[in-house]
């Protein structure tokens, strides 16, 4: 959690002033207002109304679409609800700075929590008094709707602009992929430099295209297609061959069936620029889009495999993924059971020429129902065993990634190889825990958290896995001083006392450990 900034203003002699807190937010888009400009308007408003600003809660570079990530607003609401607020009013620049929530009732709800605790909310740049009267209620409703609509319109405009750049042949976001590199070009299409992983363009007029990577990587990609098409090897066999040779993916990780499949199915390897295969608009759930709404530019980049090989590989996948009848799916399940005497989602997903375990869940309502129809009745569901094994393999990779980020930030980190306990800058300790996502019989998601009481880290980094248990959905930075019990069961939302520590990424944890060099003054 990003600690809110508290600012103690100078006292005002004479009149007893009403104590006030100000909340300022700078959003992630290129906006008209900065937190400093908001502060100027708020201070003028406070002086005219006889308020003394005693605290400032500031969210810098935070979107107003959701509460997630807005740590200072969370801290403000938490202080208000738990009686820690030493102020009587809250000052905000305008309705949109409080939030651009797509559900306008959410914005009203957080204001109601403050009002319920006896603390008024003032919108300092608005031309209405927030006095609870009918006029104020109507205007606020309209303003909230306008703030939400602004975000929707901005999202549409940004999307249209990105689509236009795709059609012009420019790359939009994401890593280049194995065998490719991101090349920075200027507005005259002159090549400037290869962008390393994590680097971004600094000039608005610059663009990014994909180019061939190192020749050894290009040859490896071409060999992967040859092994798949001419030698008839499956993705798992290709991954095993690459791992045996010590070849890593572009992310520095061992190859898997999925990463091999990505190389064999992505059109960028034949030079096509494809966009909008997945959507994540307005902070809503990520969705997979159908090919009919993809945005593409063919021949945008130099290919590194021939179109003939690519489309032959695509034909193999299409034939493999044809729609099976219910009986065909169950027959394949029975054949798998005959070979292994037991079934699991991990076994199904790792077996070639089998529909995915998710396909069985979708078709038959649940994996257990598919098991029963295939004649398999396990004593208990053992899926968690495979999931825990997978998490055991994922944990060191996530830890290594975090260590690289900490080192890049200039932090000094000591790692206990026996316990994976981290000592950061010689000041505090941290450990990482992965929590499997569990689904209740009613469809709710739960995460069990076990705090290591023997290590007693100052901060427990909890990675809550997504519903597929493939990758972290979010992170909690849990300080030992605020976690008194060895076990916690987390829900999707857990109240301000816990969700205050929730983050989408570990960027804040890295920032917290950053150390800047100070020049010695003579």
Rosetta blueprint (number, residue, H / E / L):
1 X L
2 X L
3 X L
4 X L
5 X L
6 X L
7 X L
8 X L
9 X L
10 X L
11 X L
12 X L
13 X L
14 X L
15 X L
16 X L
17 X L
18 X E
19 X E
20 X E
21 X E
22 X E
23 X E
24 X E
25 X E
26 X E
27 X L
28 X L
29 X L
30 X L
31 X L
32 X L
33 X L
34 X L
35 X H
36 X H
37 X H
38 X H
39 X H
40 X H
41 X H
42 X H
43 X H
44 X H
45 X H
46 X H
47 X H
48 X H
49 X H
50 X L
51 X E
52 X E
53 X E
54 X E
55 X E
56 X E
57 X E
58 X E
59 X E
60 X E
61 X L
62 X L
63 X L
64 X L
65 X L
66 X L
67 X L
68 X L
69 X L
70 X L
71 X H
72 X H
73 X H
74 X H
75 X H
76 X H
77 X H
78 X H
79 X H
80 X H
81 X H
82 X L
83 X L
84 X L
85 X L
86 X L
87 X L
88 X L
89 X E
90 X E
91 X E
92 X E
93 X L
94 X L
95 X H
96 X H
97 X H
98 X H
99 X L
100 X L
101 X L
102 X L
103 X L
104 X H
105 X H
106 X H
107 X H
108 X H
109 X H
110 X H
111 X H
112 X H
113 X H
114 X H
115 X H
116 X H
117 X L
118 X L
119 X L
120 X E
121 X E
122 X E
123 X E
124 X L
125 X L
126 X L
127 X L
128 X L
129 X L
130 X L
131 X L
132 X L
133 X L
134 X H
135 X H
136 X H
137 X H
138 X H
139 X H
140 X H
141 X H
142 X H
143 X H
144 X H
145 X H
146 X H
147 X H
148 X H
149 X H
150 X H
151 X H
152 X H
153 X H
154 X H
155 X H
156 X H
157 X H
158 X H
159 X H
160 X H
161 X H
162 X H
163 X H
164 X H
165 X H
166 X H
167 X H
168 X L
169 X L
170 X L
171 X L
172 X L
173 X L
174 X L
175 X L
176 X L
177 X L
178 X L
179 X L
180 X E
181 X E
182 X E
183 X E
184 X E
185 X E
186 X L
187 X L
188 X L
189 X L
190 X L
191 X E
192 X E
193 X E
194 X E
195 X E
196 X L
197 X L
198 X L
199 X L
200 X L
201 X L
202 X L
203 X L
204 X L
205 X L
206 X L
207 X E
208 X E
209 X E
210 X E
211 X E
212 X E
213 X L
214 X L
215 X H
216 X H
217 X H
218 X H
219 X H
220 X H
221 X H
222 X H
223 X H
224 X H
225 X H
226 X H
227 X H
228 X H
229 X H
230 X L
231 X L
232 X L
233 X L
234 X L
235 X H
236 X H
237 X H
238 X H
239 X H
240 X H
241 X H
242 X H
243 X H
244 X H
245 X L
246 X L
247 X L
248 X L
249 X L
250 X L
251 X L
252 X L
253 X L
254 X L
255 X L
256 X L
257 X H
258 X H
259 X H
260 X H
261 X H
262 X H
263 X H
264 X H
265 X H
266 X L
267 X H
268 X H
269 X H
270 X H
271 X L
272 X L
273 X E
274 X E
275 X E
276 X L
277 X L
278 X E
279 X E
280 X L
281 X H
282 X H
283 X H
284 X L
285 X L
286 X L
287 X E
288 X E
289 X L
290 X L
291 X H
292 X H
293 X H
294 X L
295 X E
296 X E
297 X E
298 X L
299 X L
300 X L
301 X L
302 X L
303 X L
304 X L
305 X L
306 X L
307 X H
308 X H
309 X H
310 X H
311 X H
312 X H
313 X H
314 X H
315 X H
316 X H
317 X H
318 X H
319 X H
320 X H
321 X L
322 X L
323 X L
324 X L
325 X L
326 X H
327 X H
328 X H
329 X H
330 X H
331 X H
332 X H
333 X H
334 X H
335 X H
336 X H
337 X H
338 X H
339 X H
340 X H
341 X L
342 X L
343 X L
344 X L
345 X H
346 X H
347 X H
348 X H
349 X H
350 X H
351 X L
352 X L
353 X L
354 X L
355 X L
356 X L
357 X H
358 X H
359 X H
360 X H
361 X H
362 X H
363 X H
364 X H
365 X L
366 X L
367 X H
368 X H
369 X H
370 X H
371 X H
372 X H
373 X H
374 X L
375 X L
376 X L
377 X L
378 X L
379 X L
380 X L
381 X L
382 X L
383 X H
384 X H
385 X H
386 X H
387 X H
388 X H
389 X H
390 X H
391 X H
392 X H
393 X H
394 X H
395 X H
396 X H
397 X H
398 X H
399 X H
400 X H
401 X H
402 X H
403 X H
404 X H
405 X H
406 X H
407 X H
408 X H
409 X L
410 X L
411 X L
412 X L
413 X E
414 X E
415 X E
416 X L
417 X L
418 X L
419 X L
420 X L
421 X L
422 X E
423 X E
424 X E
425 X L
426 X L
427 X L
428 X E
429 X E
430 X E
431 X E
432 X E
433 X E
434 X E
435 X E
436 X L
437 X E
438 X E
439 X E
440 X L
441 X L
442 X L
443 X L
444 X L
445 X E
446 X E
447 X E
448 X E
449 X E
450 X E
451 X L
452 X L
453 X L
454 X L
455 X L
456 X L
457 X L
458 X L
459 X E
460 X E
461 X E
462 X E
463 X E
464 X E
465 X E
466 X L
467 X L
468 X L
469 X L
470 X L
471 X L
472 X E
473 X E
474 X E
475 X E
476 X E
477 X E
478 X E
479 X E
480 X H
481 X H
482 X H
483 X L
484 X L
485 X L
486 X L
487 X E
488 X E
489 X E
490 X E
491 X L
492 X L
493 X L
494 X L
495 X L
496 X H
497 X H
498 X H
499 X H
500 X L
501 X L
502 X E
503 X E
504 X L
505 X L
506 X L
507 X H
508 X H
509 X H
510 X H
511 X H
512 X H
513 X H
514 X L
515 X L
516 X L
517 X L
518 X L
519 X L
520 X L
521 X L
522 X L
